[in-house]
């Protein structure tokens, strides 16, 4: 055993589990394309100010969870990305994408980093997939983002997920609500924990997101943002709900849902799973029209998006048995070397098979023929192709179906032709 271990909060993903990851990723790629989203890949680290301005100084992410470092004494602070949206918006503004078209639909699958206490589904290095619709934030645009997310969950076969949704209103709505919250919580100042006291002054809406049971009791009696919305904000939210209902997407309106990032406005949403315990959020998102201005744009850029935690998604799928039927195919052919002096020839045959697009495995440890057959069965190879003196001399090779034990002798060209045609393999029982 190595004296070195994976860094706390990180983990290795071995081949069988990687198959599960690829399965999810392929569905994400397919459905994102179906909805007209194109993939974007941004740097794994950015200037720290990007997240301070984009996410918000009062958030736990910026205050407690970022991995920041300074490359040299005179350099600017850099941060491993703790979320994707700010980086995607930065990239869109830097590239001036809006000069070519008013609306851009981007999606991603990427690694992120936060200083969190490691636990199931929550690591310091973790993965997300998500989508950002930049340039439009109409109810139709917001509902399309939510629909894509829920379509992914449906295609994966997930059951029992709950979509919670709320509206945060516009800037004026939140300003009125902010004053109402400060007035409500002020008499309870001594009861509030330190984090809530700080939020009371800087961003009282974040108190609604507190996980402290004592604070939650106070939150239960707090004013509702919904009661401070203007007619335009209410109509916007009702239209989003209309689109979701039209698509048979069920939801629960949660007036306490504010999400953890400062850049959200109007619609915010979150999807939870009962399979995950107390930390039950599997994904979420919302609208963030003001983020571009925070990052230096001269005007707001309408936008909305979502992100889903891959680790939490995979835990939920595992608990629901959704990987049980996932096929883990072995190679189509295992080349079995009967005499070691034919090893070079056997490797040439394996190369020919692979060049022809046939999944092929061959022994690399000079094992006996019996051991090679055990290995072929262990890795679930469909066929064995035997290389012996007679095969080498005649150019005809024995191909055996490892499921039926039936075998036949064929030229290499015939082997290539048959292995390329499943119907022909069945006809010849090989």
N, C-alpha and C positions, 0 to 999 in steps of 0.2 A: 504493500500500500504506500502511496506517495505521502511524503510529509506535508504536502500542500493540499489545502482544501479550497473549494470555491468560496469566494468572498461572501460574508454574511449578507443576505438579501439578494443574492444572485443564485441561479441554478442552471444545471446542464439539461439540455433537451436531447435525449437519445433517440435513435432511429424510429422505434415504434411510435413514440409520442410525436416525433416530428411528422410522421404520416398524418396524425390527427390535425396538427397545425396546418399542413399543406391542404388538407381537405377543406378546412374552414377558409383558408386564404383563397383557394380556387373559387369558392362560392362568392366571396367578397368581390374578387376580380370580375367574375361573370355578371353579377347583378349590378355592380357599379357601372360597367359598360352598358348594360341594358338601359340604365337610367341616364346615359350620356355623360357620366363622370370619367375624367381622365386622371391617371395616376401622377402624383407629385412626390418627390423625395427631397427633403430638406436636410441641411447639416445637423449632425447630432449635437452640436453645441452652437450657441449664439452669444452675442453680447448680453451681459446680465441686465442692462437697462431695458432690453426688449421685453423681458418677462416682468420686470418691476413696473413698467408703464402699462404693458398689455394686460397682465393678470390682475395687478393691483397690490399695492404695498400692504394692505390690511389682510390679505388672504394668508391662510396657513402655508400655502405653497411657497410664496415669496418669503414669508417671515420665518419659516422653520424648515422647509423641506428641500431647498435647492442645493445642488452640488455645484458650488462656484469656486473658481480658481483664477489666479492672475499669472499669466505666462511669464512675465518679467516685471521688474520693479516699476517700469514706466508704462507698462501696458494696461489696457482696459480689462476689467473683470469679465471673464467668460463663464457661462453656465451650461452644464449638460441639460438638454431640454427636458423640462418637467411636464410639458404638454405640447400639443402640435399646432393649435390654432394660431397663436401669435406668430410662429415661424412661417406658416403658410401665408398669412396676410402680409408679413414682411416681404416674402418672396414675390407675391403678386404686385405689391407696390414698387419694389425694386425693379422688377421686369417691366413695369408699366403695362401690364396685361390689358388694362381697360382702354388702351389706345387702339387695340385691334378688335375688341368686341366688348359690349357692356356687361355681359354675364359670363362667369367662368365657373365650371363645376369640377372640383378637384377632390380626389380621395387619396388615402395613404394607408400604409401598414408600416408601423415603425416602432423602434425601441425608445423608451423614455426612462427618466431617472428621478427618484425622489428619496429623501432621507425619511423613511418611514420605518416603524417597527415591523419587521418581517412577520407575516402570518399567511395563512392559506389564501391564495388569490391576491395577495398584496406584497409585492417584492420591491426592493430598491431599484432594480432594473426590471422593467416590465414592458409589455407590448400593448399597442392599441391599433385598431383600425378605425377609420372615421372618414367623414366627408365634409367638405365645406362648399357651400353654394354662395359665391361672392358676386355681388352686383345686383342682387334682387333679394328682397326680404318680404315680399307680399305674402299673404296667407297661403297662396298657391305654392310659393317657393318653400316656405317653412314646412308645409304639409308634405311636400315632395321629399324633403330631407327625412322627416319622421317615417314616411312610407317606405323609403329605401331601407332604413334601419330595421323596421319591423319585418320587411320582406326577407332580409337576411336571416333573422331569427326564425321565421316561418320555414324557410328553405332548409335550415339546419334541423328542423323538427322539434324545436324547443317548446315546452308546454309550461303553463302556469306563470308566465311572465306578466308583470303588471306595469302598465304605462301610466305614470303620474305626470300631470301637466298643469301649468300655471301661467299666468301672465304677470310680468313685472311692470307693465305700462311704459310710458315714455318718460323723458327726463323730468317734466313738470309733475307727473303723477308720483314719481319716486321722491321728489323733493318734498311734496306735501306729506307723503307717507313717512318719510324720514323724521320730520318734525313730530308727527303723531307718535311714532315709536319712542323717540327721545323723551317725550312728555310722559309716556306710559311707563317706561323702565326707570326713569329718574328716581322715583320714590323707593325703588328696590335696589338702589346702588350697592348697598352693603351686602345684599344677597348674591349679587352677580359675581361670577368668577373673574379672574384677572383678564382672561381673553375677552369676555363679554364687556367688561368695563372699557377696555380699549376700543372695542367695536362700537360701543355706545357713542363715542365721540367721533370716530372716523367713518363708520359704515354700519349703522344700527340694523340694517337688513340682515347682516351676517349673524346676528344673535339668533335669528329664527332657525339657523342651521346648526345651532349648538347641540352637542350630544350629551351635555351635562344634564342629568335627570332633574336637578333642582331648577336649572334655568328653563328646562322644557316645561315645567309646571307653570312658570311665569308666561312662557310663550303661548300656552294654551288660552290665556285670557287676553292676549295682545290684539290690537286692531288688525283688521285684514286689509291687505293692499287692494284687494278687489273693490273695497268700498271707496277707494280714493281714485279710481280710474275715470278718465274722461270718456265721452261717448265714442270717440274715434278708437281709443284703445280697446274698449269693450267690443266694438264691432269687428275689429281686427281679430281679436281672440275668438269670437264666436264663429268667424269664417273659417279659421283653422280647424276648429272643432267640427264644423260642417263637413269639410273635406275628409277628415278622419272617419266620421260616421258614414259617409258615402262609400268608403272603402272597407267598411266593416272592421275597422280598427277600434277596439274597445279601449277606454281610458278612464282614469279617475282624476277629477279636478282636485288638486291639493293646494290650498291657498297658502300653505307654509313653505312650499317648495321655492327656494331662491337660487339653488346651485351654488358652487363654491368659488366662482370666478366673477370678478367685478365687471367684466365687459358685457355681460348679458343684459338685454332689454326685451320688453314685450314677452314673447313666448319662451318658456323654459320647460324642459321635460326631463324625465329620468325613468329608466326601466329597471325594475328590481326583480330578484329571484328569491323565492323562499328557500332555495337550496344552499344559500350562501350565509345564513345566520345573520348576526347583527350587522355586518358590513354587506348589505344585500344589494347594493347598486351594481348593475352589470354594464350600464352605459347610460348616456344622456347627452344633452346638448341644449341648443336654443339659438336665439337671434342675438346678434351683436353688432348693430349698426355703427356704434361709436368707436370700435377698436381701431379702425384705420386712422382716425383723427388722433387718437392717443399715440399712434406710431409715427406721427408727423405728416399725415395727409392734410391737405388744405380743406378737405370736406369729409363728411361722413360717407362711408361706403356701405350700403345695405348688405347684410350677410347673415347666414345661418348655417349651422352644422351640428354634427354629433360625433361622439367618440365612444368606442366600446372596448373594455378591457379584455384582452385575449385570455389571460390566465383565468379570470372569473368565468368567462364564457365556457372555457374548456372544462372547468370544474363542474359547472352546471350540466353540460352535455354528458360528462362521465356519470354523474349521479342519476341522470335520466336514462342511462343505458344507450345513448345515441351512437356510441362507437362500437357496440357489440357486433353490428352487421357490416362494419367497415372492412372492406377487403384489403388484406395485406399480401398481395401476390408475390410469390418468389420468382426467380428467373424462369424463363421458358425452357432453357436448356442448361444442363450441367454437363460439361465435357469431362468424361472419366478417362484417365490415362491408365492403360493396363500394364504397360512396361515403361519404366522411367526413362529409357533411352529414346522414347518417342515424345518426350515432354516438349521439345522444341516444335515438333510438328503439331502437337495438340494445341499449343498456344497460337500457332498460325491459324488453325481451324477456328478457334475461339474468336480470333480477330476477324476472320471472314464473316462469321455469324454476326458479330457486333456491327461490322460495317454495313451489313444487310438490314440492320435495324432490329435484330433479334436479341432480346435480353439473355445474356449468357454469363455463367460463372464457371470458373475452373480452379482446381487446387493449386495453391501456391506454397504448400508446406511439404511437398514430396511424401504425401501420405499413401498408405496402401489402398488398393482398389476398394476393399471393404469399408475403410474409413471414409473414402470419397463418397461412397453410396450413402453412408450414414449422414454425411454432411449435406448431400443433395436432398435427402428427405427432411433434414432439420430445417433447411431454409425454404422448404416447400417448392422445390423445383418441379416443373411439370413433366419434363423429359430428361433422359440421360442419353448422351451421344458417346459411344464407346470408341476409343482410339487404341487399337492393338496392332500387332504385326500384320494380320490379314487385311485389316482395314487400310493400313498404310500401303500395303503392296497392291491391293486391287483398286483402291480409290472408292470403295463402297463401305458405308459406315452403318453401324447398327444403332437405330434410334428406338428407344424404349419409352413407352408411356408409363410413368411411375404410378399413376392412379389405377390403371387396368392391368399392368405388367405385360401387356402385349407389345411386341416389337417387330420391326421389319428392317431389311437391309436395303440401303438406297445410296445413289451417288450423292455427292455433296450438293450438286445443283438441285437434285430432287428434294433433298432435305431442306434446302433454303426455300424452295417453292412451297412445300407442304407446311412448313412452320409459319409461312406468311399468310396461309389461308386456313382459318379455323374450320371451315366446312370440309376441306380436304383432309384435315387431321382426323375429324370424326369419321369420315368415310373409310379411311384406312385404319381406323381404331388405333391411331398413334397420336 
